[in-house]
């Protein structure tokens, strides 16, 4: 596993769990609003942590932490992700995976094997603007994202969909279309854009709280629970 970082304690990344977060290296998207450029861009890639060092840390946290969040970058790029998750679970931890949904076969396999307890999948924008906002030009990528949405919609594993929003990225109409896309789902989050200083692209413009509430109400016509993060 190419691991670029470890947050030893988080109360936010894994809902309902006292957890740590493991950051994997590399991503197949180039979202201009991405706040982890050092994990995504090859030219900015930092030194990797030794996997055994991370596993040693987890072993010492048995009975202290409840869960492990694996994020990125895009974790599903890692060829040994499944083996790594098995090692994490051997310590008794629940596992949450953050993904952009571009590897539906791998996602489906991990779910079928009972290796994931929670999945958070990004929904960048409406289908019509997806390639633009995700920074890729491959139509196959969008097809894969659509497949992953359906996989999660039909899964009994706890999951959420989430969208990071800024004025340059989505409009009110995009959120209506996202709601239609996710119709029948139980959990969706709108995340306020906040600059980290480690952006892939140029700075974006956050929406006002009132705008985010308007977008959330639109999606609530289709999704049971819609919340706003970051305000």
Buried (B, 14 or more C-beta within 10 A) or exposed (E): BBBBBBBEEBEEBBBEBEBBBBBBBBBBBBBBBBBBBBBBBEEEBEEEBEBEEBBEBBEEBEEEBBBBBBBBBBBBBBEEBBEBBEBBBEBEBBBBBBBBBBBBEBBBEBBEEEBBBBBBBBBBBBBEBBBEBBBBEEEEBBEBBBBBBEBBBEBEBBBBBBBBBBEBBBBEEBBBBBBBBBEEBEBBBBBBBEEEEBBBEEEBEBBEEEBBBEBBEBBEEBBEEBEBEBE
